[in-house]
Amino acid sequence: MEWQLYFQEYPFGQFRQDYLLGTLIQLVYNAVRSQDSAPIKLEEILYPPVVSEDDRVASDIAYLDAMVAAGKVIDIRDRRKK
């Protein structure tokens, strides 16, 4: 298969694009970071830590509560049909 030989020589696809963009993010972040912060590793960009479902829900609820408190959205939780 010709495309497989081409892929071995010149990788393409989503993984390659993620790798290139991650490298660019790493380069920019490390160039502008403060001296007291640790440099970011490429693995931290490509493979971020997994957040549990409970933490994700709690974060979403806290975000919505903050939006309601700021007057940005209307809280409809009290208007639900019972």
Sequence and secondary structure as in RCSB ss.txt:
>XXXX:A:sequence
MEWQLYFQEYPFGQFRQDYLLGTLIQLVYNAVRSQDSAPIKLEEILYPPVVSEDDRVASDIAYLDAMVAAGKVID
IRDRRKK
>XXXX:A:secstr
 HHHHHHHHS  SHHHHHHHHHHHHHHHHHHHS TTS    HHHHHS     HHHHHHHHHHHHHHHHHTTSS  
 GGG   
